[in-house]
Amino acid sequence: MHAVPGEIDKEVAKLKLSASGIYINEHTPKRSQHLSSWEEGT
């Protein structure tokens, strides 16, 4: 096992999941801002 930067680790993980037919959606900056604007749930 080798230590690699987080960015490379995430890319390898995405490729591995993709090869298994699994895809993860990423939030747009606007969506991330909206989600972080909530202080309390309902």
N, C-alpha and C positions, 0 to 999 in steps of 0.2 A: 504494500500500500504506500502511496506517495501523497504528501500534502500538496494541494493545489489551491490556487486562489478561488474564492467563493463563486466568482463569475463563471469560471471554467467548470466548476463542480455543478452549478445549476444547468449549464448548457449540456453537459454529459447526461445529467438526469433527464432533461427534456428529450434528448435523443433516444435514450433507453426506453422511456415511456412511449415515445412516438413509434418505436420499433414494435412495441407491444400493442399498438392501436389505441393508446391512451393519450388524450390531449388535454392540456390545462389552459383555460382562458386566462388572459392577463387583463387587468383593469387598465383603462385609459387614465391619464392624469385627472381628467374631470370626474370620472367615476370614483377614483381613490379619494379625491377631495370630498365628494359627497358622502362617502362612507365614513370618513374620519370626522365629519362635521356633527355627527350624532353624539350627544352626551349621555343620553339614557334611552333604553329601549321602552317598548310599550308594555 
